[in-house]
Amino acid sequence: MRRVVTGWLIVAVCLVLLGLGAFLGAGMTRGSEVPEATMREWRRYAADVERGTRTPSAATTRMLTETAIAQHTYARASGDLLRFVGAGLTIVSVLLAIDLARLVAAQDAAAFRGKELILGIRPEHLMPAHAGDAIIAGVVELVEDLGADRFIHVDCSGVSVVLRWSGQESFRRGDRLGLTASAGKFHWFHRGQRQNLAPEF
């Protein structure tokens, strides 16, 4: 739990630094604001030039051009800053989601610690495995050949486990056989109950 809290504190500091960086970056890239009165004068000047009542001034045209370029540069810098902040927030949000999922998983696992559970795996989800990869091993005690499929009954220290097998490899009674399955195929139950606890793990 302490590790989770520490991780969240680090993420909070990252958020503060990200916000501070965005604030300072916005100040550094801020362009010079044009007063409303000046903009009204520019619009009047443009309208007069369009009507032909005023001759375009080279100095004014140059000033308007440079101002437009500066505003474009400012807008582009602002867009880059927003993209940077957005990417940073997305990364931090993903890290928070992962950390929260781990915390929930740890709490769920702690709720079952010390309790007796029953593991169930469907026969078609079991697969033969080498000794190093097997989650359980035993001795083949019966092979039922049903044509396309074979049901292999394996005695695992007194517990009978059934494998549904359609592969090319053949098994005979007395063979030593290791079995495995992906964790997503596990079904957990409280003793005496039929409710599947797998979604809670």
N, C-alpha and C positions, 0 to 999 in steps of 0.2 A: 504494500500500500504506500509506503514511504517513497518507493521508487516511482510510482505513478504520480504522486503529488509533486515530486521533484520535476518530473517530465512536464507536467502541466505548468509549473512555474517557469520553466525554460521557454515553453511556448508562449506564455503571457509576456515575458520579456521580449521575445521576438516580435510579437504584435506591437508592443510599445515602440520598439526600435523601428519597425516598419512604418508606423504612423508618423513618428518623428522625422524619418527620412523623407516621407512623402511631403510633410509640411515644409521642411527646409528646401527640398527640391522644387516645390511649387514657388517658393520665394525667389530662388535663384534663377528660375526660367521665366519669371514674370516679366512681361513686356511693359513698355510705358503706355499708360492708359491715355486715351484721347478724350479731352473734355467734350461734353455734349455741344457746347457752343461752337467749338471748332468743327465738329462733324456737321452741324447745320450749315456752317459757312462753306464747307467743302461741297455739300449737296447743292447749295445755291450756286456755287462756282460751276459745278458740272452742268446744272440746268442752264445757266447762262451760256456756256460754251455750246451746248446742244442747240440752243435757239439762235446762236450766232451773234448774241449781244455782247459777248466778251471774247477777246482774243486769248487763246491758251498761253499761259506763261510757262516758259521752260523750267523756271525754278519751282513753281507750284506743281507742275507735272512730275518733276523729279522727286519732290517731297512726298507726293501721294504714292508714287511707285515704291519708294523706300519704306514708307509706312506699311503699305500692303505686304511687302516682303517680310518686314519685321513681325507683323501680326501672323503671317503664315508660319514663320519659324517658331513663334510662341505657341501657336496651335499644335504644331507637330510635336514640340517638346512636351506639351501638356498631354497629348495622346500617348507618347512613350511612357510618361510618368504613370498615367492611369493603367497602362498595360502592365507595367512593372509591379504596381501595387496589387492589381488584380491577380497576377501570377503568384505573388507572394502570399496573398490571402488564400488562394486556392491550395497551395502547398501546405500552409499551416492548417487549413481546414481538414485536408486529407490526413495529416499527422494526428490531429485531434480525434478524427473518426476512428483511425486505427487504434490509438491509445485507449479510446473509450470501449471499443470492441474487445480489446484484451482485458480491460478491467472487468467488463461484464462476464467474459468467459471465465476469468479467474474466480469471480464471486460465485458463478454457477457451479464450477468444479468444487469449490470449497463447501458448498451446500451438501454435496454427496460424499465428502471425505469421511472415512471411517464407517460408511454404511455398506451393507452387503447388497451387491447388485448382480443381476443375471445378464450375461451377454448372449444375444441371439444373432446368428448370421444365416441368411437363406442359402440353401445348398448350391444354387446357381451363382452365388457371389463368392464362393470359396474357389481357390486356385491352388494347384500343387506348387510347392516352393522348395528350394534347397534349405538345408538346415540353418544356414545363417540368416535367411530371409523369412523363415516360417514363424508364425505367431503361436502355433500349436503343432504338435507332431504325435503320431501314433502308429499303430499297426493295422493294416487292412484286414478286416475280418469277413467282409462279404462284398461281392461285386454283382450288381443286378444289371444285366445287359437288356436294355429296352429298345434296341435298334439304334436310333439316332443318338440317344443319350444313354449314359451308364450312371448308376447311382453307386458310389463307392462308400461303404460304411467303414469308418476308421475308429478303432478303439484307442482313445487318448486318455490313458491312465484311468480307465473305468468309465469315462464319458464317451458315449457313442456320438460321433460327428458324421454327417452325411454330406458328401461332395457330389454335385451333379456335373458330370464331365462329358464333353463331346469332342475332345481333342484326339489326336492320333496315338498318344502315348497310352499304353495298356498297363493295368495294375492287376496283380494277383494276390490271393489271400496269403498273408504273412509278410507282404512287402512293408518296409518302413516308409512312411509317407509324411512329409511336412505340408502344412496348409497355411495359406495367408489370405487376406482380403483387404481392400482399401478401407480406411477409417470411415469413409462416408457411407459404408454399407453396414456399420455396426448398429445394433438395436439393443438399447439398455432398458432393463426392467427392474423394478423393486420385486423382491421375492413375494409371491402371492398376488401380484397385481399385473394387469395386462396393458397398462398405459406405457407407450414408448417414450422413454426419456431422452432419446437421441437429440431432438432439437434443442434441448437445454444444455448440451455439452458444447 
